[in-house]
Amino acid sequence: MTTFYTKGTAIEFIERVFGEGKLSNGGLNVSVLCPECESKKEQGYSKKKLVIRTDNFISHCWVCNTKSRNLVPWIKKWKPNFLSEYITTFLKSEQLKDLDGGEFEDRGQKKQHTSLPDGFTFLWHSQTSDARRAKRYLSKDRGIKEEKDFWYWKLGIVDSEVSPQAPHVGRIIVPSFDKEGELNYWTGRAFKKGIYPKYINPTVPRESIIFNEINLDWKNPIVIVEGPFDLFKCSENATCLLGSTLDPSYLLFRKIVENETPVILALDCDAKEKTFEIAKNLLEYGVKVDLLRVPETKQDVGAMSKKEFLDLKDTATPFTVENSLLEKIRLTFGN
């Protein structure tokens, strides 16, 4: 984006309004104290989590989730004596027609609701032929053998003997629960041959949920893998992307930044470039990131034993600004 002012001018103005900031991403972002948080003494209010871009002044606080397309709402509410200077110095004439009107954008995170597939029953106590077959698959291919694991993951099934006409017959269902214990997502995986697609999910935006947040401790490092079935092999403090993308539009990304939670990335071998981009994005927001390189012979965490994963976890290497180029070459071309 081409601006008609310099980066230095923008940084100098932001710091006069909000106080000394912390620069990141080559000065593209400035992190300052959030006046909204400070006024309410919200948890983390003394941390510099209001991020302002210096090329367009888009702003977002990672603690209270207050955001705006420019600085007008912030300045108008907290430092009105700077408003005239900001408008005349940093806004083009055409932008004046499309100001926020002094209002912040919606800060609410819409709660996502879904329901389990029709015919869902918990798997452990079921003794039908489908259930026995599903348990064999979980034991042989996924390492799920003990009763405690079935209940920890709350694994279920849509059984052909119980609900023969249900659309999700022949799939193992892995539900997800938010921090309050409410169902927010689920994944179904076929354990019978000839059932397509292999994976099915509810129509809930993936950006808006954190898979099994109920199990997460934000104060300790969190392992991130691609899918729910990879989680079976991880240590307990782990979640998944439901894909291979994570950026500031995702609730998971925002919670990591808000809590300054260290991350161990353990994505599939074929997601090397995406692993690098996710690590780079998190690093720019001050998050400590370690990379766990899954062996080519395994392809993904789900193909490993739990012991193999835990042993490999101890070898995860830090991702830093200094070694980012080296990591990118290594992720792309291997050792």
N, C-alpha and C positions, 0 to 999 in steps of 0.2 A: 504494500500500500504506500503510495506517495503522499507525503505530508508537506505542508507549507511552513512548518516550523521544525526546529532541530530536536533530536532526542534529548540533548542536554537541556534545552529550554523547557521541555515537558517535565523532565525529572526535577529540575529546580523548582518549578511551579508546584508539582505534586508534594514535594517535601515542605514547601512553605505552608501549604494547606494542611497536610496530615502529619507532619513531623518526619524525622529522618526515616528513610526507607531502605529496604534490602533489595539489591538489583539481582536479576536472574535473566537467563536466556539472552546474554549479550546486551543487557539494558532494555530489552523489549518489554520486560515486566518489572514493575516496582511493587514490592510488598510493604504495606504500612499498617499501622494500628487501625482497626475498624471503629469508628465513632458509635455505630449502632451497638456493637457488642459492649463497648466501654460504658455506654449509658445505662445498659441493663445488667452490667457485671456478669455477662454470660460466661460459661466455662470457656477458658482459652482467650478471654478478652484482652489479655496483656500480650498476646502473641501477634506478630505481624502477618495476618492472614487475609487482609484485604488486598487483592492483587489488581493492579491497574496497568493496562497496556499503554505504552507511551506513544504508539502510532495512531490509536483511534480512541483511547480513553474508555474502552469497554472495561467494566469493573465487576468484581465478584468477590464476596467474602466467603471463605471456605468454612467459617465457623457458623455464622447465622444464615448463610445462603442468600444474603441481600445482594442484588445485582442490578446493573443499569447499563444502558447503551452509551452513556457518557457521564460526565461528572456533575451535570446540572442538579440532579436530586440530592447528591451528597452535599454539594456546596450550598445549595439553597436552604437545606435543613440545618447544617452544622456550621458553615462558615460563609454566611451571606455576603460579607464584605468583599469576598473574592469573586462573586458571581459575574460582575460586570467585566472584570479583567479576563476571566475565563472565556466568556462569550466572545468578546472582541478580539482576543489573541488567538484562540484555538478553534473556533467554530467558523466554518465557511458560511456564506450567506444562504446557500441552499439548505444547510443543516438547520438553520434557525427556524425553518418552516416545519421541521420534524423533531422538535425537542421532546423530551419525555414528559414535559408539562409538570416537572417537579415531582413525578411519581416514580417509585421504584418498581421494577418488574416483579411479577408474582414470585414470592419467596417460598410458597408452599410446595412440598413434594407430595404429589398425589399418591395416595396409598393404592397399591395395586391389589385387586382381588381376583381370585380364580377359585376353582373347585376341582377336586380330584375326579378322575374319569369315572363314569358310571360303571358300577360293578367292582370298584376297588375294594380289595380285602387285604389285611395284613398277611404277609407271606409265611411267617414262621410257623403258625399253628395250622396252616392249611396243608392237607394231606392228599389233595387230588393229584391226578397224573400230571397236570400242568404245573402244579406247585412243586412236585418232586423234580420235574425236568428243569424248572427255573432254579431250584436250589443247586442242582448239579452244575448248571452253567455258572452260577455265582461262585461255587466252591472251586471248580476247575479253572475257570478263566479269570475270575475277579478276586479270589482269595477270601471270600466271605463264607465262613464256616460256622462260627460260634453264634449262639443265640444273641449275645450282647451286641454283636455287630448288626444283626438284623433289626434290632430295636433302636440302636443308635441312629441308623440311617432311615428307620421307619419304612422299610422296604415293603412294597405291596405288589399285587398282581391283579389283572383282570382275567378271571378264570373262565375258560370256555365251558366248564361243567356247571358253573354257577350262573354266568351271564352269557349264554352262547351267542346272543345277537349284539352284544356290546361292541362298539367300533375299535376298542383298544385291547381286544383279546390277544393273548400271546406275547404280552410285553411286561417287563418288570418296570414298576413305577418307583422313581426316587423323588419324594416330595421335598420341598424347601419351605422353611419357616422364617419369618422376619424376627426382629429382636424381641417382639412382643408375643411370639409364639403363634402367630397367625399364618396360615398358608399363603404364600405369595407366588409359588411357581412349582412346577414338577417336570420331570423328563421321563419319557417312556422308551425303553429299549427292547427291541424284539429279541427273544431268546430261541425262537423257532425259525428255521429256514423258510424262505419264500414269503416272508412278511415284509412288505415295503410300505412306506419308507422305514428304514431301520430305526430311526429316532423320530419321536414326535414330541411336541411341546405345546403348551397353551398359547393363546394369542395375547401375551403380555409383553410389552417392550422390555428387552433384556437390559437396557440402560437403567431402568427404573427399579431393579431389584438387586439385592445381594443374596446370593444363593446360601441358604442356611446361615443367615446372620446370627441366629439364635446360638450357634456354636462358637462364635468368634470372640476372642479377647483382643481388643484393639491396642492394648498396652504391650503386647508381645508380637514378635515377628509373625507375619501371616504368609503362608505358602499359597501361591496362586497357580492353578493348573487350568487346562482348557475346559474339560467337561466333568459332569458329576461322577461318571464311572472312574475317572482318574483319581477322584478324591478317596476312594477306598484304600488306596495304597499310601496315602499321605499321613503325616502326623495330624493330630486332632485340630490344631488351629490352622485350618485351611479352607479355602473357598475356590470357586471356579468362575471363569469368564463366560461360560456358555458360548464359546467361540474363541476368537484369538484377537480381540480388539479391546482396548481400554484407554479411554481418553477423558478429558474433563466433563464430557456430557454424561458420563456414567456415575451413578450414585456410589458405586464401590470406589471409584477414583476419589470422589469428594470426601468420603469418610476416611480414606487412608490419609489424605492431605490434612484433613481437620484434626485427626488424632496423631499425626506424625508417626504412623505405624510403619516400621521396617517391613520390607517385602522381599520374599524369595520367589523369583519367577521360575516356573518349571513347565514351560510350554513344549509342545510337540516339536520334533526335529524339523518338520516342514514349515515351521512358523518362525524361522530365525530372524528374518527382517522385522516381523511384527514384534518379536521379543525385544529387539533393539529399540524400536520406536516407543514401545510402552515404557521401557527402562528410562529412556531419554526424557519422556514426558514427566514421569514421576520425579526424576532427578531435578528437573527444572523447578519443581515445587518443594524442593528440600527433603524429599523422601529418600531414605537409605535403601538401595536396591542391591540384592545379590542375585546372580544368575546361576541356575543349576542346569548344567548341560546334560540333557538326556542322551545316552549313548545311541549311536546310529543303529546298533543292533536291536534296540528296544523300540525306537520310533516315538513312543509316548510313555508317560508315567503309568498308564493303565496296563502296559505290557510288562511292568516290573513287579517283583515281589515287594512286600512292604519293607522287608529287611534291606533289599537292594536300594530302595528309595531312601530310607533313613541313613544308610551308609553314604549314599551320594550327596545327601543334603549337607553333610558335614564338609563337603568339598566345594560348596557354592562359593563363587568368587565375587567380590564387590564390583559394581559398575560405577565408574567415576568419570568425571570430565576428562581427567588426564589419560585414562585408558579407553575412552569411548571409541576412538578410531580403531584401536587394536581389537577391541571386542567386536566391532562391526565386521572387520575382516575375518576374525576367527569364527563368528557366527555364520558368516556367508560361505566361507571356504573350508571351515574345519581346521583342525590342527595342522 
